[in-house]
Amino acid sequence: MGAWTERVAAACAAGEAAVTELLTTHSGLPGPRANLALLAAFGDVAPADLVVLLADADDEYLRSCGTAALGRLLLEHARAASPRAADAGAWRATLDARACDASWRVREAAAMAGQRLGAGEPAALVALADAWLRTGDPLPARAAVAALCEPALLRVPALRVAALDACARATDLLRAVPAAHRRDADVRTLRQALGYAWSVAVAGDPDAGLPAFVVLARDPDADVAWVVRENRKKKRLAALLA
């Protein structure tokens, strides 16, 4: 057990006030970088009731901690190991909402929750990402792409397939946005994610990914062309293309 995990566990034993004091004191905010090690430690050991409580907190860092920790609760449910399985629907609804949160930190925490789920139960992440993509909304689609396009996850064949599929479907969504709405904040957020995600997905499965990227590079859509240019700048893809 790491040092942060031990401190979070001790705070959890002392009660909600002790946990929130620990998290807010050591959040790293305001500042350029939040304390992700502490966020992960909270996700490792926090009880379900406290996770749910913080996932609805007004404070951005507390809400991020609760959101990311939802991944562990859903993983326990997927493994049929959770004593709170009846609450899984509510946990999932909260995670869906946080994938569309006004805070980019919280949206990133939703993707982290998906990654934690996928690290333990890949099929559960594939299903989650599919549901997010089927909404047809840019922010859930961005969450799906960000959750799947994580190099550590792409050792799993099913997740390599899902990552390329998510990139393709999210790009289709971007292409379908009317010109008048291409500069909307949520659309730009999706475009930004696709600007790196394709390189991760292609590097994870070059045999399938490179042909798909070559086809993508011929797309005349201006925003898709931007996505292609940004991914070409990534060393992991540039080496493959060379």
C-alpha positions in Angstrom: 0.0 0.0 0.0 1.4 3.4 -1.0 1.8 6.3 1.2 -1.2 8.2 -0.2 -3.3 5.1 0.0 -2.4 4.6 3.6 -3.3 8.3 4.4 -6.6 8.0 2.5 -7.5 4.8 4.3 -6.8 6.4 7.7 -8.9 9.4 6.8 -11.8 7.2 5.6 -11.7 5.5 9.0 -11.9 8.9 10.7 -14.9 10.0 8.6 -16.0 12.2 5.8 -14.6 15.5 7.2 -11.1 14.0 7.5 -11.2 12.7 3.9 -12.3 16.0 2.4 -9.7 17.9 4.4 -7.0 15.6 3.2 -8.1 15.8 -0.4 -8.5 19.6 -0.5 -5.3 20.3 1.4 -3.2 18.1 -1.0 -5.1 18.6 -4.2 -2.4 20.6 -5.9 -5.0 23.2 -6.9 -5.1 25.9 -7.7 -2.1 25.2 -9.7 -1.0 23.7 -13.1 -1.3 20.1 -12.0 -3.7 18.3 -9.8 -2.5 15.5 -7.4 -3.4 12.5 -9.5 -1.6 10.1 -7.2 -3.9 11.1 -4.4 -6.9 10.9 -6.7 -6.0 7.3 -7.6 -5.4 6.4 -3.9 -8.9 7.6 -3.1 -10.2 5.4 -5.8 -8.4 2.4 -4.4 -9.9 2.4 -0.9 -12.8 4.9 -0.5 -16.1 3.3 0.6 -18.9 3.4 -1.9 -21.0 5.9 0.0 -18.2 8.4 0.1 -17.4 7.9 -3.6 -21.0 8.7 -4.5 -21.0 11.7 -2.2 -17.9 13.2 -3.7 -18.9 12.5 -7.3 -21.6 15.1 -6.7 -19.5 17.6 -4.8 -19.3 21.2 -5.8 -15.6 21.3 -5.5 -13.9 20.4 -8.7 -11.1 18.2 -7.2 -13.4 16.4 -4.9 -15.8 15.7 -7.7 -12.9 14.5 -9.8 -11.9 12.1 -7.1 -15.4 10.7 -6.7 -15.9 10.4 -10.4 -12.6 8.5 -11.0 -13.4 6.2 -8.1 -16.7 5.2 -9.7 -14.6 3.0 -12.0 -13.7 0.8 -9.1 -17.3 0.5 -8.0 -18.4 -0.5 -11.5 -15.4 -2.9 -11.7 -16.5 -4.6 -8.5 -20.0 -4.9 -9.9 -18.8 -6.3 -13.2 -16.9 -9.0 -11.2 -20.0 -9.7 -9.1 -18.0 -8.8 -6.0 -19.8 -5.7 -4.9 -22.1 -5.7 -2.0 -23.8 -2.6 -3.6 -24.6 -4.2 -6.9 -28.2 -2.8 -6.8 -26.7 0.7 -7.0 -24.7 0.0 -10.1 -27.3 1.8 -12.3 -27.0 4.9 -10.2 -23.2 4.8 -10.4 -23.3 4.4 -14.1 -25.8 7.3 -14.5 -23.5 9.5 -12.4 -20.5 8.6 -14.5 -22.4 9.3 -17.7 -23.2 12.8 -16.4 -19.6 13.5 -15.3 -18.5 12.6 -18.8 -20.3 15.7 -19.9 -19.3 17.9 -16.9 -18.5 21.5 -17.3 -15.1 20.9 -15.8 -12.4 19.4 -18.0 -10.8 17.8 -15.0 -14.0 16.0 -14.1 -14.4 14.9 -17.7 -10.9 13.5 -17.6 -11.7 11.7 -14.3 -14.7 10.1 -16.1 -12.3 8.7 -18.7 -10.0 7.5 -15.9 -12.9 5.7 -14.4 -13.4 3.9 -17.7 -9.7 3.0 -17.8 -9.9 1.5 -14.3 -12.9 -0.5 -15.4 -11.2 -1.7 -18.5 -8.0 -2.7 -16.8 -9.9 -5.2 -14.8 -12.8 -6.1 -17.1 -12.0 -5.1 -20.8 -15.5 -6.2 -22.0 -17.1 -3.8 -19.6 -15.1 -0.9 -20.9 -16.0 -1.9 -24.5 -19.7 -1.8 -23.6 -19.4 1.5 -21.7 -17.5 3.2 -24.6 -20.1 1.8 -27.1 -22.9 3.4 -25.1 -21.1 6.7 -24.9 -20.5 6.7 -28.6 -24.1 5.8 -29.4 -25.4 9.0 -27.6 -24.2 10.9 -30.7 -23.0 13.7 -28.4 -19.4 15.0 -28.6 -18.5 14.9 -24.9 -19.5 11.3 -24.2 -17.8 10.3 -27.5 -14.7 12.1 -26.3 -14.9 10.2 -23.0 -15.0 6.9 -24.9 -12.0 7.8 -27.0 -10.0 9.1 -24.1 -10.8 6.0 -22.0 -9.9 3.5 -24.7 -6.8 5.3 -26.2 -4.5 4.6 -23.3 -1.4 2.7 -24.3 -1.4 0.5 -21.2 -4.8 -0.9 -22.1 -4.0 -1.7 -25.7 -2.1 -4.9 -24.7 -5.6 -6.5 -24.7 -6.7 -7.4 -28.3 -10.3 -6.5 -27.7 -9.4 -3.1 -26.5 -7.1 -2.5 -29.5 -10.1 -3.2 -31.8 -12.4 -1.0 -29.6 -9.9 1.9 -29.7 -9.8 2.0 -33.5 -13.5 1.6 -33.7 -14.0 4.5 -31.2 -11.7 6.7 -33.1 -13.5 6.0 -36.4 -17.0 6.4 -34.9 -16.0 9.7 -33.1 -14.5 11.0 -36.3 -17.8 10.2 -38.1 -19.6 12.1 -35.5 -17.2 15.1 -35.9 -17.6 15.0 -39.7 -21.4 15.0 -39.3 -21.5 18.2 -37.2 -23.0 21.1 -39.3 -20.5 23.8 -40.2 -22.3 26.3 -38.0 -21.6 24.3 -34.9 -18.0 23.2 -35.6 -16.6 25.8 -33.2 -18.9 24.9 -30.3 -16.9 24.1 -27.2 -18.0 20.4 -27.0 -17.2 19.8 -30.6 -13.7 21.4 -30.3 -13.1 19.2 -27.2 -13.9 16.1 -29.3 -11.6 17.3 -32.1 -8.8 17.9 -29.6 -9.1 14.3 -28.3 -9.1 12.9 -31.8 -5.9 15.0 -32.4 -3.9 12.5 -30.3 -6.1 9.4 -30.0 -5.7 8.1 -33.5 -1.9 7.9 -33.0 -2.4 5.9 -29.8 -4.9 3.5 -31.4 -2.8 3.0 -34.6 0.4 2.4 -32.6 -1.5 -0.2 -30.5 -2.5 -2.1 -33.6 -0.5 -1.0 -36.7 -1.7 -3.8 -39.0 -5.3 -2.6 -38.7 -4.7 1.0 -37.8 -2.3 2.1 -40.5 -4.7 1.3 -43.4 -7.5 3.0 -41.6 -5.3 6.1 -41.0 -4.2 6.2 -44.7 -7.9 6.3 -45.7 -8.6 9.0 -43.1 -5.8 11.1 -44.5 -7.6 11.4 -47.8 -10.7 12.8 -46.2 -11.5 16.3 -47.5 -13.2 17.5 -44.3 -11.2 20.4 -42.8 -11.5 19.3 -39.2 -10.6 15.7 -40.1 -7.6 17.0 -41.9 -6.6 18.9 -38.8 -6.9 15.6 -36.8 -4.7 13.9 -39.3 -2.0 16.6 -39.2 -2.0 16.6 -35.4 -1.6 12.8 -35.2 1.2 12.9 -37.7 3.2 15.0 -35.3 3.1 12.3 -32.6 6.4 10.3 -32.5 4.6 7.0 -32.0 2.8 7.5 -35.3 5.5 9.3 -37.2 7.8 6.3 -36.7 5.2 3.9 -38.2 4.4 6.1 -41.1 8.1 6.5 -41.9 
